[in-house]
Amino acid sequence: MTTERREPATTADERSMLEGWLDYHRQTLAWKCEGLTDAQLRTAAVEPSELSLMGLVRHMAEVERGWFRSVLVGEDAGPIYYSDEDPDGEFHLTEADTWAEAHATWQAEIEAARGNAARFGLDDLSKGRSRRTGEQFNLRWIYTHMIEEYARHNGHADLIRERVDGATGD
């Protein structure tokens, strides 16, 4: 599989631009994971951090779920990988954890996110609220936050991938 990354058109309208950049960053994370074995994807390659490429994908599945299910539509979508006992569970990998499962889960959350977001305008407020502050968010804020979240973690993925097999690229 070769992940194709596409930047949004330079003249796109606001929503197309936000969705385009979010998809670009989703594609970037997939690209950073491409061609590696499960063992390589589970490797926490930048000590002492526990971050691994598979852990980042599992984390982003949780983030997609949290923002687009729990917050945006107010769904009672519990965690996938973490728990109260293990709040960083998405990063605690075992030999039983596979790329096939992590990738499928992540892609399912992306598809749910797209479906849920399609029902909202950029200025529409979320049905759910922040766990910390009780605030609602408009879809524009959620898109912008998700772009920031992916961009930050794609920087982590760059470093991890380079340590795992030497591959570099933007």
N, C-alpha and C positions, 0 to 999 in steps of 0.2 A: 504494500500500500504506500502510495506517495501522497502526502498531504499537500493540497494546493491552498496556498494562502492568497487571499485577494483583498487588497485595500479598497475601501469604498470610493466611489467616484468623487473627484474633487469638487464637483458641483451638486452633490446630492443634497436633498432636503434634510432637515435636522434628524428626523426619526431614522431615515435610511442611513445617515452618517453614524448615528449612535449604534444601531444594530449592526452595521457593517464593521465598525471598529471592534465591537464585542466579538463578532464572529471571527475577525482576523486574529484576535488574541486567543480565542478558543483553538483555532487552527494552529497557532504558534505552539501552544502547549502540546498538542497532538504531534506536531512535527518534531519537537524536542524528544519525544518518546519513541519515535519511529525506528525500527530496525534493531531494537535491543531485546535481549532475553528477559524473562521474568526476573531472574537473579540480578541482572544489571539494573532493571527498573526498581528493584527493592533496595538497591545499594544506597546507603546514606554516605555520600562521597565527600562531604565537606565537614569534617569533624570539627567540633564535637556535636554539630547539629544532627538531628534525626531525620532531616528532610531527605526524601528520595523522590525520584520522578513519579513512581507509583503513588507515593504518599501525597504528592501535590495534586495528582489527578483525583484521588479519593477526596482530598480536601476541597477541591473545586466542585466536585459533585455535591458535597455538603453545603457549600456556599450557594450554588445554583438553587438547591432545594430550599435553603433558608430564605433567600431573598424572593424567589419567584413563586414559591408555594406558601411558606409560612407567613411572610410579610405581605407580599403583593395581594394574594387572594385570601389570606386568612385561614389557610388549610392547616389542620392539625397534623403536620408532616413531621413525625419524629425523626431522630437522627438515623443515619445509615450505619456509620462506623464508630462514632464516639458514644460515650455514655457519661452519666454523672460520675461514675467510678473511674472512667478513663476519658477525660475531656479532650485528649489529643489522640484518640483511638485511630483516626484515619492515618496517622503516621506510624503507628505501631504494627508493623507488618511481620508476618510469619511466612514460612515456606509454603503454606497452603494458599496464600494470597496470590492471585493471578492477574495478569494484564487483561485477559479476556473478561474477567468479571469486573475489574475496576473500570475498564474502558466502556463496557456495556452499561454499567450503572451511570457513569458520567454522561454518556450520550443520551440515556433515557431522561436524565434530569435536564439536559439542554433542550430536548424536545418538549418536555413539560413546561420549561421556562418560556420557550417560544410561543406555545399555545396559550399560556396564561397571559403573557404580555400582549398578545394580539387582541385581547379583550379590553385593553386599557388605552386611553390617550396619554400622551406624555405628561399632561397636567393632572391627570386623575390620581387621586390619593389611594394609597394601599388600604385594603380591608383589614389587614393585620397591623400590628404596631411593634415598635422597637421593644425588645425585652428589657433593655436598660432604662430607656427614657419615657416609654409610652407614646412616642411620636409616631405619626404617620409619615409616609414618604410618597412623593409622586414618582411616576415611572421614570421620568427624566433623571432624577437623583439616583434611582436604582441602577439604571443603565450606566451612568457616569461612574458610580461606585464599582460596578462590576468590571468596567474597563480598567479602572485603577487597580483593582484586586488582581486581575489576570496579568496586567503589565508588571506589577511587583513580583508576582510569583514566576512569571516568565524569565525575569532576571535571575531568580534562584535556579530555575531550570537550566539556564545557560551555563551557570557555574557547575551544577551537578553533572550535566551531560559532558562537559569538557573533562571533568575528573574521571568520569566513567570510561570514556573511550577516545577522548581527545577531539571529538567533533565540535566545531565552532560554527557560528553563523548568526546572522541577525535575528 
